[in-house]
Amino acid sequence: MEPYRTRKLLLALTAASGLLLTACSGGADSSGGSRAADRDGYSSGLTAPTHGDELSEQEDHRRENPRHLSTFALDVDTASYDYARRALADGRFPDPSTVRPEEFVNSFRQDYERPDGDGFSVTVDGARTDDEDWSLVRVGLATRSAERTGERPPAALTFVIDVSGSMAEPGRLDLAQESLAVMTDRLRDDDSVALVAFSDEAETVLPMTRLDGNRDEVHDAIAELEIQNSTNLGAGVETGYEQAVEGLREGATNRVVLVSDALANTGDTDADAILERISGERREHGITLFGVGVGSDYGDALMENLADKGDGHTVYVSDPDEARKVFCEQLPRHIDLTARDAKAQVAFDPETVEEFRLIGYDNRRVADEDFRDDRVDGGEVGPGHTVTALYAVRTEPGAEGHLATATVRWLDPDTRDPHEESGDLETDALHDSPRSAPKRFQVTAVAAYFADALRRGDDHIPGAPAGFKELADRARTLADSTEDGAVEDLAKAVEQAARGRDR
């Protein structure tokens, strides 16, 4: 498949396209699914960037039919997928409400071309399915490769550790303590850490402390954490942010890391109420929240809402290998940020596309007209990350030509200057089937199909296998051909689901 064009958009173009924003009735719901036939009363709104200086009739038509837009905030969470694997390994199916397809898709390595500097590259590709006129379209966004640990800015990390009674279960507090101890030895001398523990109340166990010459003190504080009583998660987050502000370091990456099973039962138990208490610190100082979920019983919704609205992301760990990977590899490597308030907007061509549906990102939808409103919250993304969005797209019978343009917009983490990048897809570049597409596209499709099957909804993704058994066969073939440990884990999870469904 020929590579797709990517191009930087001049701020002048951005300003010019902003003039196209008029009274638009498209809201967050319009991003989910849309039909391309004209609807009465749908007024014009913001469109994707144009292809050249002179507008063709096709581009004019796209401007007049803005409902071909799909807009969402970027998300690099993976907790939903890892928690589903944990549930299946324990012999049970995850609650469908905890299954978020985008987190399944974003759990796997991609081979997107990466940009040289900060910002994103944009890759758009797709494959036709066996369902008539339906295709899968993949939008891939990638940041630069993660720099070596020594080249990043110093970090000021405030760890907020749940020591409530539920954390006594093996694989919770003990896992966190072991991982934090190893991480302490791997962070740099010019990094700083603080430690806050919470149960009924929250207390600062260790104020912000430079690691150089103080690692023994940090190790002692970690080792002395003990199980107590209830879970006042709100108090823990509030105290954590207070400590992060008190120990704020200019020129460093300041972050709060929450480690909990998120089973809050005391004090504020609502994400909005908790975040409102620390809204000033978040807005004024830009301190992001990284959530690490643990435990077989896990408050998925609360942790996910806290991270999404706290300008961060979540992961879930269930064993020492996963915990070491998160604390000792991912966290130090991704401490830096390359983009703030990042959003993506995909414009489907009304001449070729009849309808489309974004798979997942249900709580990350953004009103189409807010794409270039930089006051509207987006996602925070660091180096080494990829973000994938998969669409089910129904093309007009026999349609040929331009199919979609995907654009990502983000703010520079330091200057808050806006930047954009985009890429295109033509109908003749679609692969004949998902199985003839590149291996990483196939992994994306299988992960999405898996999430779709676990959700057990009525609106299935086009080309979905008949059941878990057929899906397991596809996943096993991919695991064998890619020799990728993560894809092997996916195959095992699908096989466990197939066996569970047969019982």
C-alpha positions as CSV (number, residue, x, y, z in Angstrom):
1,M,0.0,0.0,0.0
2,E,1.4,3.4,-0.9
3,P,2.2,5.7,2.0
4,Y,-0.3,8.4,2.8
5,R,0.4,12.0,2.8
6,T,1.0,13.8,6.0
7,R,1.5,17.5,6.2
8,K,1.8,20.3,8.8
9,L,-0.9,22.9,8.8
10,L,0.1,26.5,9.0
11,L,-1.6,28.5,11.8
12,A,-2.8,30.8,9.2
13,L,-4.8,28.0,7.6
14,T,-6.1,27.1,11.0
15,A,-7.3,30.6,11.6
16,A,-8.9,30.7,8.2
17,S,-10.7,27.4,8.6
18,G,-12.0,28.7,12.0
19,L,-14.0,31.2,10.0
20,L,-16.1,28.3,8.8
21,L,-17.5,27.8,12.2
22,T,-21.2,28.8,12.3
23,A,-24.2,27.7,14.2
24,C,-23.6,23.9,14.2
25,S,-26.0,21.4,15.7
26,G,-23.4,18.6,15.9
27,G,-22.5,17.7,19.4
28,A,-20.6,15.0,21.2
29,D,-23.2,12.4,20.1
30,S,-22.6,13.2,16.4
31,S,-19.1,11.8,16.6
32,G,-20.4,8.3,17.3
33,G,-22.2,7.3,14.1
34,S,-23.5,9.3,11.1
35,R,-25.4,8.7,7.9
36,A,-24.2,10.6,4.9
37,A,-27.7,11.3,3.4
38,D,-28.8,14.9,3.8
39,R,-30.8,15.7,6.8
40,D,-33.1,18.8,7.1
41,G,-32.0,21.4,9.6
42,Y,-28.4,20.4,9.8
43,S,-26.4,23.6,9.5
44,S,-22.8,24.0,8.4
45,G,-19.9,23.7,10.8
46,L,-16.2,23.2,11.1
47,T,-14.6,20.9,8.5
48,A,-11.2,19.2,8.2
49,P,-8.4,21.1,6.4
50,T,-8.7,21.5,2.6
51,H,-6.4,19.7,0.1
52,G,-5.2,22.8,-1.8
53,D,-5.6,26.5,-2.4
54,E,-8.7,26.1,-4.7
55,L,-11.7,24.2,-3.4
56,S,-13.1,21.5,-5.7
57,E,-16.9,20.9,-5.9
58,Q,-16.3,17.8,-3.7
59,E,-14.6,19.9,-1.0
60,D,-17.5,22.5,-1.1
61,H,-19.9,19.6,-0.6
62,R,-18.0,18.4,2.4
63,R,-18.1,21.9,3.9
64,E,-21.9,21.9,3.5
65,N,-22.3,18.5,5.1
66,P,-20.3,18.7,8.4
67,R,-22.0,15.6,10.0
68,H,-19.3,13.6,8.2
69,L,-17.0,14.6,11.1
70,S,-16.0,12.5,14.0
71,T,-14.1,14.2,16.9
72,F,-12.6,12.7,20.0
73,A,-10.0,13.4,22.7
74,L,-6.9,11.2,22.5
75,D,-6.7,8.4,25.1
76,V,-3.8,6.1,25.9
77,D,-5.5,4.1,28.7
78,T,-5.1,0.3,28.7
79,A,-6.7,-0.7,32.0
80,S,-9.9,-2.1,30.5
81,Y,-8.0,-4.7,28.5
82,D,-5.7,-5.8,31.3
83,Y,-8.6,-6.1,33.7
84,A,-10.6,-8.2,31.2
85,R,-7.6,-10.5,30.9
86,R,-7.4,-10.8,34.7
87,A,-11.1,-11.6,34.9
88,L,-10.9,-14.3,32.2
89,A,-7.8,-15.8,33.9
90,D,-9.9,-16.0,37.1
91,G,-12.6,-18.0,35.2
92,R,-15.2,-15.2,34.8
93,F,-16.2,-12.8,32.1
94,P,-15.7,-9.1,32.8
95,D,-18.7,-6.9,33.3
96,P,-19.6,-5.5,29.8
97,S,-19.7,-2.0,31.3
98,T,-15.9,-2.2,32.0
99,V,-15.0,-3.2,28.4
100,R,-13.8,-0.2,26.4
101,P,-12.7,-1.2,22.9
102,E,-10.2,1.7,22.4
103,E,-8.2,0.4,25.5
104,F,-8.1,-3.1,23.9
105,V,-6.9,-1.6,20.6
106,N,-4.3,0.7,22.3
107,S,-2.7,-2.1,24.2
108,F,-0.6,-3.4,21.3
109,R,2.5,-2.2,19.6
110,Q,2.1,-0.5,16.3
111,D,4.5,0.2,13.5
112,Y,3.4,3.7,12.6
113,E,6.0,6.0,11.3
114,R,7.1,8.3,14.1
115,P,7.8,12.1,13.9
116,D,11.3,13.5,14.4
117,G,10.3,16.0,17.0
118,D,7.4,16.6,19.4
119,G,3.9,16.2,18.0
120,F,2.4,13.4,16.0
121,S,2.6,11.5,12.7
122,V,-0.7,10.4,11.1
123,T,-1.3,7.1,9.4
124,V,-4.7,6.2,7.8
125,D,-5.3,2.8,6.3
126,G,-8.1,0.3,5.9
127,A,-9.5,-3.0,4.7
128,R,-12.8,-4.1,3.1
129,T,-14.8,-6.7,5.0
130,D,-17.1,-9.5,3.9
131,D,-20.1,-7.4,4.9
132,E,-21.2,-5.7,1.7
133,D,-19.8,-2.2,1.3
134,W,-18.4,-2.1,4.9
135,S,-14.7,-1.5,5.6
136,L,-12.6,-1.0,8.7
137,V,-10.6,2.2,8.7
138,R,-7.7,2.7,11.1
139,V,-6.4,6.1,12.2
140,G,-3.0,5.8,13.8
141,L,-1.3,8.6,15.7
142,A,2.3,8.3,17.0
143,T,4.6,10.5,19.0
144,R,8.4,10.4,18.8
145,S,10.2,7.5,20.3
146,A,10.8,7.6,24.0
147,E,14.2,9.2,24.7
148,R,16.7,7.6,26.9
149,T,16.0,8.1,30.6
150,G,19.0,10.5,31.0
151,E,17.7,12.9,28.3
152,R,14.3,13.6,29.8
153,P,13.5,16.4,32.2
154,P,13.8,15.6,35.9
155,A,10.6,14.2,37.5
156,A,8.8,15.2,40.7
157,L,6.4,12.2,41.4
158,T,3.9,12.1,44.3
159,F,2.8,8.6,44.9
160,V,-0.7,8.3,46.5
161,I,-0.9,4.8,47.9
162,D,-4.2,3.1,49.0
163,V,-3.6,1.3,52.4
164,S,-7.3,0.4,53.1
165,G,-8.4,-3.0,54.2
166,S,-9.2,-4.3,50.7
167,M,-5.5,-3.7,49.7
168,A,-4.5,-6.5,52.0
169,E,-5.3,-9.1,49.3
170,P,-2.2,-10.5,47.7
171,G,-1.3,-8.6,44.6
172,R,-2.3,-5.2,45.8
173,L,-0.3,-3.3,48.4
174,D,2.5,-5.9,48.4
175,L,2.8,-5.6,44.7
176,A,2.8,-1.8,44.9
177,Q,5.6,-1.8,47.5
178,E,7.8,-4.2,45.6
179,S,7.4,-2.2,42.4
180,L,8.0,1.2,44.1
181,A,11.2,-0.2,45.7
182,V,12.6,-1.3,42.4
183,M,11.6,1.9,40.7
184,T,13.3,4.0,43.4
185,D,16.6,2.4,42.5
186,R,16.0,3.0,38.7
187,L,15.0,6.7,38.8
188,R,17.7,9.3,38.4
189,D,19.5,11.1,41.2
190,D,17.9,14.4,40.1
191,D,14.4,12.9,40.3
192,S,12.2,13.5,43.4
193,V,9.5,11.5,45.0
194,A,6.9,12.1,47.7
195,L,4.7,9.4,49.4
196,V,1.1,9.9,50.6
197,A,-0.9,7.0,52.2
198,F,-4.6,7.0,52.6
199,S,-7.3,4.9,54.4
200,D,-9.9,6.6,56.5
201,E,-7.7,9.7,56.3
202,A,-4.7,10.7,54.3
203,E,-1.2,11.4,55.6
204,T,2.1,12.4,54.0
205,V,4.5,9.6,54.7
206,L,7.4,11.2,52.9
207,P,7.6,14.9,51.7
208,M,9.1,15.6,48.3
209,T,12.6,14.2,48.5
210,R,15.5,14.3,46.0
211,L,16.7,10.8,45.4
212,D,20.4,11.7,45.3
213,G,21.7,10.5,48.7
214,N,18.2,9.7,50.0
215,R,17.2,6.4,48.5
216,D,17.5,4.6,51.8
217,E,15.0,7.0,53.3
218,V,12.6,6.4,50.4
219,H,12.9,2.7,50.7
220,D,12.2,2.9,54.5
221,A,9.0,4.9,53.8
222,I,7.8,2.4,51.2
223,A,8.5,-0.6,53.5
224,E,6.6,1.0,56.4
225,L,3.3,1.2,54.6
226,E,0.7,-0.8,56.5
227,I,-2.9,-1.9,55.9
228,Q,-5.5,0.2,57.8
229,N,-9.3,0.6,57.4
230,S,-11.7,2.2,55.0
231,T,-11.0,3.8,51.6
232,N,-11.2,7.6,51.5
233,L,-9.8,8.0,48.0
234,G,-10.9,11.6,47.8
235,A,-8.7,12.6,50.8
236,G,-5.8,10.7,49.3
237,V,-6.0,12.5,46.0
238,E,-6.5,15.9,47.6
239,T,-3.5,15.4,50.0
240,G,-1.4,14.1,47.1
241,Y,-2.0,17.2,45.0
242,E,-1.3,19.4,48.0
243,Q,2.0,17.6,48.5
244,A,2.7,17.8,44.7
245,V,2.2,21.6,44.8
246,E,4.3,22.0,47.9
247,G,7.1,20.1,46.3
248,L,6.6,21.6,42.8
249,R,9.8,21.8,40.8
250,E,10.1,24.3,37.9
251,G,11.4,22.7,34.8
252,A,10.5,19.2,36.0
253,T,7.5,17.0,35.1
254,N,5.2,17.1,38.1
255,R,2.8,14.2,38.4
256,V,0.6,12.4,40.9
257,V,0.6,8.6,40.7
258,L,-2.5,7.0,42.3
259,V,-2.2,3.3,43.2
260,S,-5.5,1.8,44.4
261,D,-8.2,-0.7,43.8
262,A,-10.5,2.4,43.6
263,L,-13.1,0.8,45.9
264,A,-13.9,4.1,47.6
265,N,-16.4,3.9,50.5
266,T,-15.6,6.9,52.7
267,G,-15.7,10.6,51.9
268,D,-16.1,11.7,48.3
269,T,-16.7,8.7,46.0
270,D,-17.5,10.6,42.8
271,A,-14.8,11.5,40.4
272,D,-16.2,15.0,39.6
273,A,-16.4,15.9,43.3
274,I,-12.9,14.6,44.0
275,L,-11.4,16.5,41.1
276,E,-13.3,19.7,42.0
277,R,-11.4,19.8,45.2
278,I,-8.0,19.9,43.4
279,S,-9.1,21.8,40.3
280,G,-7.0,24.8,41.2
281,E,-3.8,22.8,41.5
282,R,-4.5,21.0,38.2
283,R,-5.2,24.1,36.2
284,E,-2.6,26.4,37.6
285,H,0.3,24.0,37.7
286,G,-0.6,21.4,35.1
287,I,-0.1,18.4,37.4
288,T,-1.3,15.3,35.7
289,L,-2.8,12.2,37.3
290,F,-1.6,8.7,36.4
291,G,-3.8,5.9,37.8
292,V,-2.5,2.4,38.5
293,G,-5.3,-0.1,39.2
294,V,-4.8,-3.3,41.2
295,G,-6.9,-6.1,42.6
296,S,-9.4,-8.7,41.4
297,D,-12.2,-6.5,42.7
298,Y,-11.5,-3.1,41.1
299,G,-13.4,0.2,40.9
300,D,-12.8,0.6,37.1
301,A,-15.3,3.4,36.5
302,L,-14.0,5.7,39.3
303,M,-10.3,5.2,38.4
304,E,-11.0,5.8,34.7
305,N,-13.0,8.9,35.3
306,L,-10.4,10.3,37.6
307,A,-7.6,9.8,35.1
308,D,-9.6,11.1,32.1
309,K,-10.8,14.2,33.8
310,G,-7.4,14.6,35.6
311,D,-5.5,15.0,32.4
312,G,-3.8,11.6,32.7
313,H,-4.3,7.9,31.9
314,T,-4.8,4.6,33.6
315,V,-3.2,1.1,33.6
316,Y,-4.1,-2.1,35.4
317,V,-1.6,-4.5,36.9
318,S,-2.2,-8.0,38.3
319,D,1.2,-9.6,38.7
320,P,4.9,-8.6,39.5
321,D,6.0,-8.7,35.8
322,E,3.2,-6.2,34.8
323,A,3.9,-4.0,37.8
324,R,7.7,-3.8,37.1
325,K,6.9,-3.0,33.5
326,V,4.6,-0.1,34.5
327,F,6.7,1.3,37.4
328,C,10.2,0.6,36.2
329,E,9.9,0.9,32.4
330,Q,6.8,2.8,31.3
331,L,6.6,5.4,34.0
332,P,10.2,6.6,33.9
333,R,10.2,6.5,30.1
334,H,6.9,8.4,29.7
335,I,7.4,10.9,32.5
336,D,7.7,13.7,29.9
337,L,4.8,15.1,27.9
338,T,4.9,15.8,24.2
339,A,1.3,17.0,23.8
340,R,-1.5,18.5,25.9
341,D,-5.2,18.6,25.1
342,A,-4.7,16.5,22.0
343,K,-7.8,15.9,19.9
344,A,-8.4,14.1,16.6
345,Q,-11.0,14.8,14.0
346,V,-11.8,12.6,11.0
347,A,-13.7,14.0,8.0
348,F,-15.4,11.3,5.9
349,D,-16.1,12.3,2.3
350,P,-19.8,12.4,1.6
351,E,-19.2,11.5,-2.1
352,T,-17.8,8.1,-1.0
353,V,-19.0,7.4,2.5
354,E,-22.6,6.5,3.3
355,E,-22.2,6.0,7.1
356,F,-19.5,5.5,9.7
357,R,-19.1,4.5,13.4
358,L,-16.2,5.2,15.7
359,I,-15.5,2.0,17.7
360,G,-15.1,2.9,21.4
361,Y,-14.1,6.3,22.8
362,D,-17.6,6.5,24.1
363,N,-16.7,8.9,27.0
364,R,-14.0,10.7,25.0
365,R,-16.3,12.2,22.3
366,V,-15.9,16.0,21.6
367,A,-18.4,18.2,19.9
368,D,-17.2,18.7,16.3
369,E,-17.2,22.5,16.6
370,D,-14.9,22.3,19.6
371,F,-12.0,20.6,17.7
372,R,-10.1,23.9,17.5
373,D,-11.4,25.4,20.7
374,D,-8.3,25.0,22.8
375,R,-10.3,25.6,26.0
376,V,-12.0,22.3,25.5
377,D,-10.1,19.4,27.3
378,G,-8.3,16.9,25.2
379,G,-5.8,14.1,26.1
380,E,-2.3,14.2,27.4
381,V,0.2,12.1,25.5
382,G,3.9,11.4,26.1
383,P,6.8,10.1,24.0
384,G,6.7,6.6,22.7
385,H,2.9,6.4,22.7
386,T,0.6,5.4,19.8
387,V,-3.1,6.1,19.7
388,T,-5.3,4.1,17.4
389,A,-9.0,4.7,16.4
390,L,-10.9,2.1,14.4
391,Y,-13.9,3.0,12.4
392,A,-16.6,0.9,10.7
393,V,-17.3,2.7,7.4
394,R,-19.9,1.9,4.8
395,T,-19.0,3.2,1.4
396,E,-21.4,4.1,-1.4
397,P,-21.7,1.2,-3.8
398,G,-18.9,1.4,-6.4
399,A,-17.5,4.6,-4.8
400,E,-14.0,5.7,-5.8
401,G,-11.8,8.5,-4.7
402,H,-11.1,10.3,-1.5
403,L,-12.5,8.5,1.6
404,A,-11.3,10.4,4.7
405,T,-8.9,13.0,6.1
406,A,-7.7,12.6,9.7
407,T,-6.3,15.5,11.6
408,V,-4.8,15.7,15.1
409,R,-4.5,19.0,17.0
410,W,-2.5,19.5,20.2
411,L,-0.9,22.1,22.3
412,D,2.8,22.4,23.1
413,P,3.3,21.3,26.7
414,D,5.4,24.3,27.5
415,T,4.3,27.2,25.3
416,R,0.6,26.1,24.8
417,D,1.0,26.9,21.1
418,P,-1.4,24.9,18.9
419,H,-0.2,22.5,16.1
420,E,-1.8,20.2,13.7
421,E,-0.9,17.3,11.4
422,S,-3.1,15.3,9.0
423,G,-3.2,12.3,6.7
424,D,-5.6,11.0,4.0
425,L,-7.0,7.7,2.7
426,E,-8.3,6.9,-0.8
427,T,-10.7,4.1,-1.6
428,D,-8.2,2.4,-3.9
429,A,-5.8,2.0,-1.0
430,L,-8.2,-0.2,1.0
431,H,-6.9,-3.8,1.4
432,D,-9.2,-6.5,0.0
433,S,-9.8,-7.9,3.5
434,P,-8.5,-7.6,7.1
435,R,-6.5,-10.8,6.6
436,S,-4.7,-9.3,3.6
437,A,-3.8,-6.2,5.6
438,P,-0.5,-5.8,7.5
439,K,-0.1,-7.9,10.6
440,R,-0.5,-4.9,13.0
441,F,-3.8,-3.9,11.3
442,Q,-4.9,-7.5,11.8
443,V,-4.0,-7.3,15.5
444,T,-6.0,-4.1,15.8
445,A,-9.1,-5.7,14.2
446,V,-8.9,-8.9,16.4
447,A,-8.5,-6.7,19.6
448,A,-11.6,-4.7,18.6
449,Y,-13.6,-7.8,17.7
450,F,-12.7,-9.3,21.1
451,A,-13.9,-6.2,23.0
452,D,-17.0,-6.2,20.8
453,A,-17.8,-9.8,21.7
454,L,-17.2,-9.2,25.4
455,R,-19.6,-6.2,25.4
456,R,-22.3,-8.4,23.9
457,G,-24.0,-5.6,22.2
458,D,-26.4,-5.7,19.2
459,D,-24.4,-3.5,16.9
460,H,-21.5,-5.7,15.9
461,I,-18.4,-4.5,14.0
462,P,-18.5,-5.5,10.3
463,G,-16.6,-8.6,9.4
464,A,-16.7,-10.0,13.0
465,P,-16.1,-13.7,13.4
466,A,-19.1,-15.9,14.2
467,G,-18.0,-16.5,17.8
468,F,-15.1,-16.7,20.3
469,K,-13.9,-20.0,18.8
470,E,-13.4,-18.5,15.3
471,L,-11.9,-15.4,16.8
472,A,-9.5,-17.5,19.0
473,D,-8.3,-19.2,15.8
474,R,-7.5,-15.8,14.2
475,A,-5.7,-14.6,17.4
476,R,-3.7,-17.8,17.6
477,T,-2.6,-17.6,14.0
478,L,-1.5,-14.0,14.6
479,A,0.4,-14.9,17.8
480,D,2.3,-17.6,15.9
481,S,3.1,-15.4,13.0
482,T,4.1,-12.2,14.9
483,E,6.0,-14.0,17.7
484,D,4.9,-11.1,19.9
485,G,4.3,-11.8,23.6
486,A,1.5,-9.3,23.8
487,V,-0.4,-11.0,20.9
488,E,0.2,-14.4,22.6
489,D,-1.5,-13.0,25.7
490,L,-4.4,-11.8,23.5
491,A,-4.7,-15.3,22.0
492,K,-4.8,-16.9,25.4
493,A,-7.4,-14.5,26.6
494,V,-9.7,-15.2,23.6
495,E,-9.2,-18.9,24.1
496,Q,-10.2,-18.6,27.7
497,A,-13.3,-16.7,26.7
498,A,-14.1,-19.5,24.1
499,R,-13.7,-22.2,26.8
500,G,-15.9,-20.2,29.2
501,R,-18.6,-19.7,26.7
502,D,-18.6,-23.5,25.9
503,R,-19.2,-24.4,29.6
